[in-house]
Amino acid sequence: MRIGWYTATRPLVSLTLFSEGLSMEANKSRHLLRHAVPVWQARYDDLAEVQAVGKVPLIATGIRFRTASTGEWAVFWTSERPRVLQALSAHGVDVKAEPIRFRYTDPGS
């Protein structure tokens, strides 16, 4: 997960899909991280962007999420990107599955 300059990867952070939206947060088993890793949540209907990022399998495969209402963004790094994108599509989310290069700048700027 990447929010601003903060980065944490699996298995430290989990992505949970609900009927109305999603949440990224430190795994419950990582007690120390729960205080350091921010929770990032978004409703599906507020997602302005769901974009595959990173082109190096097993090293840099992520999904960038950006909200329409605030422009906030986060990246979820996963080796299961196709499966996650398919699950998001099943929730009616428009996903861009063709990966682009990840840049460490605000995608809205």
C-alpha positions, 0 to 999 in steps of 0.5 A, a space after each residue: 500500500 502506498 499513501 503519500 510517501 508511506 509504503 507497506 507491502 503484503 503481507 503487512 497490508 490487506 485489501 478488503 472488498 465490501 458490498 459498498 466499497 473497499 478498505 486497505 489497512 494493516 493486517 490484524 496480526 501485525 499489531 505494531 503496524 496498526 498504529 503506524 499504517 493509515 487505513 484507506 477506504 473508498 466507496 466504489 461509486 467514488 472511485 475516479 480511477 482504478 489503474 494497474 501500475 508496475 510492469 515487473 511481475 512479482 516485484 512491482 505489480 500494483 493497483 492505484 486507486 484514486 477518489 473523485 471526491 478528494 483526489 486522494 490516492 493509494 496503491 495496493 501492491 499484490 502478486 494477485 493483481 488480475 484476481 483483484 481487478 476481476 473482483 473489483 470488476 464484479 463489483 461494477 468498478 471500471 478498471 484499467 487492467 493494462 499496467 502503466 509505469 508507476 510514478 511517485 507523484 500525485 496522479 491527479 497533478 
